[in-house]
Amino acid sequence: MNDQYSALYASYKWYVPSQFNISEVCIHRWATNPLEGRRPAILGEDEFGDTLRCSYGQLAETTCKLANGLLRMGVAQGDRVVVAMAQGPEFVAACMAILGVGGVVVPLSSILTAQQVTARVVNAQAKIAIVDSANIPSLLQAQSRYPALGQIIGFGFQHEATLSWSSLLARQNSSFRLAPTSAQSPAFLIYPMATDTPLQGIMLSHSALIGQLPGFVASQNWFPLPDDVFWTQSDWTTPDGLLNGLLPCLYFGRPIVGLQGNHSVQRTLSALIDYKVTNISVPWSSLRAVMVESPDLSPAQFSLRAIMATGTHPTPAIHEWCEAILGLSPNHVYGVTEAAYLIGHSHLRWPARPGSMGRAYPGHLVSVLDDTGRVCPAGTVGEIAVNRFDLNGFHDPAIFLGYWQQDDETAKRFRHNWFLTGDLASIDRDGYFWFAGHKQHSLAANSQAHENQAGPVSLSL
């Protein structure tokens, strides 16, 4: 294999415009073109098996109406708005409408308890929530304990304490002008799922999407190709599902498959076949489950061309099974919520080294540091750290803005310009990282070490 890594890494340069809005680049720019506006954005099924299909044009119209409704309700730039919904067109429209008016999306998973939801609503000082029927009990309880949550918009149900989604949209115009957000304007307030640590919100800017793109493109074998269809097993309310899957896919104007309800192995496999999914993101544990439950899959059934795998490192058996049965080598990726898609593989452009985490993705200056903050020599274990600036001195847009209302904790996670991830590794002489465990930090033992992520991007050759 021709190893193109050195040339790609050395030549990569960030382009981060001064004004940038995720809603514009993921939805509105596609919808303004009549041809591209008709292309599917969301495909899939609800929990009852009914088909979901929404074009970029339809998604933009819903987004604009909801955005106008939010403006009439007084949502201003920087206001936090909770979104607790199943994956589908309405979830995407809710996020895009909030971002479009300059608000901050606070995504909450349905697996959180009512107490956990309340704690996050209070900490975020949210003034509005957009929810579906599965999430309304927790949000009503949160509102009873935090009256500053002044309005709950309910989708798919009627409740006297909520404002109906359909009624709100019916009164709104479909013309909307995006708020003039900068690339550094806050966009997402993410709360890790861990419950055994003090509550800590991670604030990400609009430019965080740009920071995801090199890793996403590389780990998805140079996404997108014309017929690419993407699917991620991670829920869209999580960083892996939202920031590392949904948003990069929409940025490139491709369709994403959303499956509501339970994800059995057989249902997932059927969906991959039915929707001709070409690119997926799954945990290694899921690949292991498929290997055990469906050992005799035929690659002819699938349209897969790229697998991005997250989580703990795989056994050689999973790699061998994927290559033998699916004809693909999975690309392992590593990152944290505060700075995603830092390290990984891209089998099309540089050789894999089985058992390693991969190499730093272009655009990210990543190393391992000792306890004094010095870069460790090759083969020596240290803490994985990413610099605020890339190889060429440009600011890395993937790095978070800070911990919400915790400036001291934010400062503790930096050593000079290095952000400390809390994970340990060594680097060999060829630049491959080798995982060596976790290092506890004060509040943030913390940020789920997901392994994904990466901008306007130009990784094509």
N, C-alpha and C positions, 0 to 999 in steps of 0.2 A: 504494500500500500504506500502511496505517495504521502508523506507526512507534510501537510500544509500548515501546521500549527504556527510555527515561528513567523511566517509571512503574514498570516491572518492577525495574530496578536500584535505584531509590531506596527501594522498599518491601520489598525482600527482607530477611528476618531469619533467621539460623541458629537452629535448635533442636537442641542437642546434650545429650542426657540424661547425667547423671553416670554411670550404669551403662548399658553398651551392649555387645552382643556380636553380631558379624556372623552367626554361626551361628543365633542366635535370629531375627533379622529376615529372613534369607534363606531359611531352611528350616523351623524349628520352628513359627513362628507360623502358617504356612500349613497345616502338617500337623495341627495340633490341631483344625482345623475339618474335619469329615468331607467336606463338599462340596469345599472348596478342596484338601484333601489328595489327592483323586482327580485333580486337574488335572495335566496333563503338565508336568514341569520340564525334562527333557532329551529331545530328539528327535534322530534322526540315524542314522548308519551306521558300522559298524566298517570296518577296512581291507579286509574281504572282501565288503562290501556288505550284510551282515546288519543288520537294523533294530535300532536302540537306542531304547528308550522307557522312561522312568522317571517316576513321579508324585512329587509332593512328599511324599506319605505314605511311599512306598517309600524315597525318598532319606533321609527323616528316620529311618526304622527302621535302615537301614544305618549312618547317621551315629552313632546312639546306641550300637549294638553296637560299632562301632569305637572310639568314645570310651571306653566302658567297658574295652575291651581296652588302650587306651593308658594309662588310669589304673592298671590292674593291672601294666603294664610300668614304672610309675614316672614317667610324664610329668607334670611339675608346671608351674605357671604360669611363663611366660617361657622354657621350654625350646624349643629350636629343633628342628623336625622337617622333614626333607627330603621333598618330594613330587616324584617324577619319573615321570609317567604320561601316557598319551595322553588326549585330551579325551573324557570320557564320564562316566557316573554315578559311577564309582568314584573318579575324580579329585576330583569335587565333594565326595563323602562324606568323602574323606581330609582335604581342606582344612577342611571344616566340623567334623569330629571334633576336629582339632587346635585349632581356634579355640574349640570348645565346652569343652575342658578348660583353656583359658587358655594354650595353647602358641602358638608362633610358626611360621607356615608359611614354609618356604624352597623355593619352586618352582624346579625346574631343568629346562631344556629338553633334549630328546633330541639336539639338534644340537651340544651341547657335547662336547668331547673328554674322555677319561678324566682327563687331567691337569687340565683346567678344572673338572671335577666335583670332583676331589679337593681342589683349592685352595679351592673354595667350602664344601665339607663341613668342612674344617679351620678355615677362617676363621669359619664360623658356629658352630663347636663343637657340631655336631649330634650327638644321642645316638641317634636313630632315623631310619630312612628308609623310605618307602613307595614301591615301584617296580613297574613292569610288566616284561615280558620284554625289551622293547627297551632298557631302561635298566639292567638288572641287571649287565652286565659292568663298566660304569663305577663303579657303587656298590660292587661287590665289590673292585675295585682300590682305591677310596677307603678301604674298611674295612681292607684289608691294610696301608695306610700310616697309618691313623688308627684304632687299636683302640678309641678312646672312642666310635666309632659302634657301639654295643653290639648293635643289633638291626636287621635288615632285614626288612620285611614284604613278601612277594612276591605280586602279583596275577596270576593267569592262567598260572602255571607252578609247577613243583616244583624245589626246589634244596636240597641238604642244609644249606647255610649260611644259609638264610632261613626265616622263619616264614610258613607259608601263610596268606594272607588269609582263605580260606574256613574253615580250621581255627580261626583266631583268632575269627572272628565266630560260629562255631557254638557256642562256649562262653560267649557273652556274653548278658546280659539286654538287652532292647530299651528298658528304662526308664533314663532318664539325667537328671541334674540339671546344668544348665549352671554353669560356674564363674562367680563374680561378678566379671566384668571391668569395669573402668571404660572410658569412651570413649577415654582416653589410654593404655590398656594396649597394649603392642606386639602386632601381629597378623601382619605380613608382613616378612620380610627379603628384599629384592629385590637381585639382583646384575645390573647392566647387562651386556648381551651383549658389549660392546666388549672386546677382548683386548689392545689396545695401550696400556692405562692401568693403573696399579696397582689391585689388587682393592679394591672399595669397596662395602660393603653399605648399602643404604638402608632404614632402619627406618620402617615406617608403622604407625599406630595403627588401632584398630577404627573410630575416628571418620573415618578417611580415606574410608571409603565414603560417609559423609554429605557430605563435601566434593566427591565426584564428581557428586552427583545433579543439581545445577542445570544443569551443562554437558551431562550425558547426556540429561536431559529435553528441553532446548532443541534440541540437535543432532539428536535423533531426532523432531523435530516434535511435541513434547509427548507423549512416551511416559509411560504406556501407554494405548492404546485397548483396548477389550474383546477384540478378536481379534488383537492384536499377537503376532507371533512374531519373535524376534531371532536374527541370525547375525553373527558376526564372523570375518573371515578370520584374524585374529591367533590364534596358539596360546594356549591357556588358561594355559600356564606363564609367559607374558610379561605385563608390566604392561598392555599394550594389551588383550590378550585377557581377563585375569583381573580387573583392577581397573576397567577402562574398558568392559567388555562383560559378562562373565559375572555378576559380583556385582550391578551395578545392575539387570540383567534379573531376577535371582532376588529382589532386594529388592522389586520390584514384582509378584512372583508370576506372571511370564509364562514361557513356554517358550523355551529357547534350543536351537538346532540345533548339534550337534557332528558333524563329519566327520573320521574318522580316516583316516590314509594320505595319499596324494598328492592335491592339490587342483588338478586340471586345470580349465581354463576351462569345458569342457563339463560336467564332473561338478558343478562349483559351480552353474552355471546350472540344471542339472536338479534339484539339491537345492532351490534357491530356489523353483522351480516346484512340486515335489512336496510340500514342507512348507509351502507358502503363506506364505513369509517376507515380512514386511511392513517390517522395519527391519534395516538392515545397517550394518556398519562395515568399510571397506576402505581400503587405501592408494590414492592417486591412480594409482600405477603399475598396479594391477589394473584400474581402470576404463579405463585406456589400453589394456591388453591385450585387454579385452573389446571395446572400440571397434574394434580392429584385426582381431581374429579372428572377431567376430560382429557385423558392422556392420548387419545387417538384422534385428535382434531385433524382435519384436512386443511392445509394452507390454501387450497383452491377455493374454499368457502369464503375466505376473507379478502379484503382489499387493503390490508394493513401494509404500510411502508415504513412506519417509525413507531417505536415504543420508548417513551420516557419513563423511567422507573425511579421511585422515590423510597425513602425509608432506609432501614438497615441493609447492610450489604448482602448480596445474594450468595448462595452457594454455587459452586461451579455447575451443579446439576441443573439449576434453573437456566443459566446461560446456555448450556448444551441443549436443553429441551426447547428453548425459544428458537435457537438456530436450526435445530433439526426439524421441528414441527411447524414453526411459523416462518422459518427462513429469514429471521431477523435477529440482530444483536441489540439487546436493550441498551439505551443510553442512560447511565446513572447520573443524577444531578444532586447538587448540594447547595443549600442556602439557608438563611434564617429569615424570619419575618422582617427584621430590620434591614436586611440586605440580601435579596434573593438571587437565585441563579448565579452563584459565584463560581462554582467549580463543577466540572462534569465531563462527559464524553461526547464525542460526535464522530461516530464510526465512519462517516463519509469523508472526513477531513483529516483525522489523525488517528493512529492506531490505539486500540483499547489496551489497557494493562489490567488483566483480570485481578480483582481484589482491591484495586485502587479506587479512589474517589474521582479520579480524572485530573484534568488540568484546569487552571483558572480560565474562565471564558474571556474572550476579547473584551476590552473595555474596563476590566476590573484588575486592580493591582492587589493581589492576595499573597500573603506570606504566613509564616508561623513565627511567633515571637516568644522569647523567654520571659521570665518573671521581671526582668529589668526593662523590657520593651525593645530589646535588640533582636534583629532577625537571626533566626537559628541557622546554623550551617546545614548542608544536605544530610539527611538521615537522622537528624536530631528532633525529638518531639518537642513541640511548642504549641501555643494557642493560635488557632486560625484567626487571622485578622485581615480586614480589607481597608485599604486606604481611602480617605476622602477624595483623593486625586488619582487619576489613572497614570499610565506610563508616560503620557505626553503632558501631564500637568493639568488636564481638564477635570473638573469636578465630576465625580461618579454619581449619576442621577439615581442609582439604585438605593443609595443609603438614606435611611429614614430621617425625618425632621427632628424627632426626639420622642421621649416618653411624655405622654399627655400630663401636663401640670407637674412634672417631676424633673426639673432642670438638673438638680443635683445627681439624680440617678442616671440621667443621660450623660453627664460629664464623667461619671465613674466608668462608663463603658468605653470611653475613648482614652487612648494613650497617644498624646500628640495628635496626629491625624489618622491614627489607626483605630478602627472600631473592632472591639474584641468580641468574638462570637460566642465564647464559652465552650467551644469544642477544641479538642486536641488532635494534632496530626503531625506527621513528618513529611518532608518533600524530598523526593529522590533527585538525582542529578539531571533528569530529563523533565523535571517540573511536574511529576505526578504526585498527588497528595495521597497519604495513607492514614486512614482514620485510626485514632488511638484513645478515644474515650471522651468524657465530658469534664469540664471544669466549672464548678459552681461559682456564680457571681451573686451579689447581694440579692436584688429583687429578681434578677432575670435568669434564673436557672431554667426557665422562663419561657423564652420565645421558642415556640415549637421549632425544632430543627427540621423544617421541611426541606426536601431536596427538590427544589425547582427554581426557575425564573429567568429575565433580561430585556431597544429602542428606536424617532424615525430611524430605521436601521438599514445598514448596507453591508450585510455579510455575504452577499452573493459574489460569485467569481465569474 
